[in-house]
Amino acid sequence: MKRLPFLFFAVACLCNLAGRLWEPALAAAVKPALLPLLSVCVLTYALSHKVDSRTLGLLVAAELFGCAGDTFLLSSAFPMFAGGIAMFLIGHIFYLCIFGGRSWKGLGWKVWIPSVLGMATLVAGLLALLKVQGALLPPMAVYGSVLMLLIFSTLCGLVRFEDKCTWGILLCGALLFTFSDALIAAGTFGVATFALREFVIMLTYLAAQTLLAVGTLRLASKSI
């Protein structure tokens, strides 16, 4: 019975990915259930393991806002797209509350100044490459900056702490999330479209959310 939520999540992921290939209606029907099912998996794990309750709460909150973002992005209309960005932005802030407080601790200005300049340059370059313009430019700039900060946070943890496996998992999750979102933006602004784009977006997105959940649970277990 304990494995049932994980089975349901796996089946839902497969159905969504299959729908991306053959039946868009199936993908759309399953998509809003993906993150809630992942949250159930997380809570199921927490019931049988000792985990930090604050970290667990932040993780579930991030996933539920991700669910809201998934639901908004079922529509391509501008208000829904902007709402999706906002929901995912809030979810990333919850992730930063988990990782940043750990990995940033003790960093001095000699690290922060070049890091911030580097992240700003990457965001500006990415927005220029994707040809983001108009009303979406400011929110996309903020969103991209938060994604860069998420990558920076996990990279700091990987470099500074002994638990390379946990922070490596989190870094891979952050990188995959950024890649998935970059593909969404590229399609939205007509920069890059290809036959399997929607499938690749969901494959990398689901991998990212799963890796972030696994890495966070490892952190929550070690903080007890």
FINUMAR-781086 format. One record per residue (C-alpha): residue in three letters; x, y, z. Coordinates in steps of 0.5 Angstrom, whole numbers, plus 500, padded with zeros to 3 digits. Layout:
# residues N
AlaXYZ
...
//
This chain:
# residues 224
Met500500500
Lys506505501
Arg508504494
Leu501506491
Pro502513491
Phe509512487
Leu505508482
Phe500513481
Phe505518480
Ala509514475
Val503512471
Ala500519471
Cys507521468
Leu507516463
Cys500518461
Asn502525460
Leu508524456
Ala504519452
Gly499524451
Arg504529448
Leu506524443
Trp499521441
Glu493525444
Pro494532447
Ala487531451
Leu490526455
Ala496530457
Ala491536459
Ala487532463
Val493529467
Lys497535468
Pro493538474
Ala494532478
Leu502531477
Leu504535482
Pro499533487
Leu501526486
Leu508528487
Ser506531494
Val502525496
Cys509521495
Val513526499
Leu508526505
Thr508518504
Tyr515518505
Ala515523511
Leu510519514
Ser515513515
His522517516
Lys524523520
Val524529516
Asp524536518
Ser517539518
Arg519546516
Thr523543510
Leu517539508
Gly512544509
Leu516549504
Leu517543499
Val509541499
Ala508549498
Ala512549492
Glu509543489
Leu502546490
Phe504552487
Gly507548481
Cys500545480
Ala497552480
Gly502554474
Asp501547471
Thr493549471
Phe494556468
Leu499554463
Leu493549460
Ser491555456
Ser496559451
Ala492566453
Phe496572456
Pro493572462
Met493565464
Phe501565461
Ala502570466
Gly499567472
Gly503561470
Ile509565471
Ala507568477
Met505561480
Phe512558478
Leu515564481
Ile512563488
Gly514556488
His521557486
Ile521562492
Phe519557497
Tyr525552494
Leu530558495
Cys527558502
Ile530551503
Phe536552499
Gly538559500
Gly538559507
Arg543553507
Ser548554502
Trp548562502
Lys550562510
Gly557566511
Leu558568503
Gly561575503
Trp561580498
Lys567578494
Val563572492
Trp556576491
Ile558581487
Pro561577481
Ser556572482
Val550577481
Leu553580475
Gly554573472
Met547571473
Ala544578471
Thr549577464
Leu546570463
Val539572464
Ala540578459
Gly543574454
Leu538568455
Leu532574454
Ala536577448
Leu537570445
Leu529568446
Lys527575443
Val523576449
Gln519583448
Gly513587450
Ala509586456
Leu512579458
Leu519582458
Pro519585466
Pro516578469
Met520574465
Ala526578467
Val524577474
Tyr523569473
Gly529568470
Ser533571475
Val530567480
Leu531561476
Met539563476
Leu539564483
Leu536557484
Ile542554480
Phe547559484
Ser544556491
Thr544549489
Leu551550486
Cys554553492
Gly551547496
Leu555542491
Val561546492
Arg561548500
Phe558542503
Glu560534503
Asp554531501
Lys555532494
Cys550527492
Thr544531495
Trp546538492
Gly548534485
Ile541532485
Leu538539487
Leu543542482
Cys541537476
Gly533539478
Ala534546478
Leu538546471
Leu533541468
Phe527546470
Thr531552467
Phe532548460
Ser524546460
Asp522553462
Ala527556456
Leu524551451
Ile517554453
Ala519561452
Ala523559446
Gly516556443
Thr512562446
Phe516567442
Gly517563436
Val525562436
Ala525554437
Thr520549435
Phe520542433
Ala516536433
Leu517533440
Arg518540443
Glu512539448
Phe514532450
Val521534451
Ile519540456
Met514535460
Leu520530460
Thr525535463
Tyr520538467
Leu517532471
Ala525530472
Ala526537475
Gln520536480
Thr522529482
Leu529531483
Leu528537487
Ala523533491
Val528527492
Gly534532494
Thr530536498
Leu527530502
Arg535528503
Leu536535506
Ala530534510
Ser532528513
Lys539530515
Ser537536518
Ile533532524
//
